[in-house]
Amino acid sequence: NSTPIESCKLLRDRLNRGAGEALVRFHDPQTCQMAYESQNRQIFYGRTLDLRKLSLQDYQTSPLQVMMKNNDLQS
């Protein structure tokens, strides 16, 4: 099951390795809610997804850089 996203910010540790956390921006609140309801607490590559909702303002003001955008995620 694939849910379209607008962009994703990946958290990196101080050695520039993936820290296992990301901020994901969805196209609309309904898509966000659908992803939350269907994916929260699901196993993904052997790890449990722990999803939390953030406001658009929290996403936009996070110090993380956008790592992937919609076009990068089409494959």
Buried (B, 14 or more C-beta within 10 A) or exposed (E): EEBEBBBBBBBBEEEEEEEEEEBBBBEEEEBBEBBBEEEEEEEEEEEEEEBEEBEEEEBEEEEBEBBBEEEEEEE
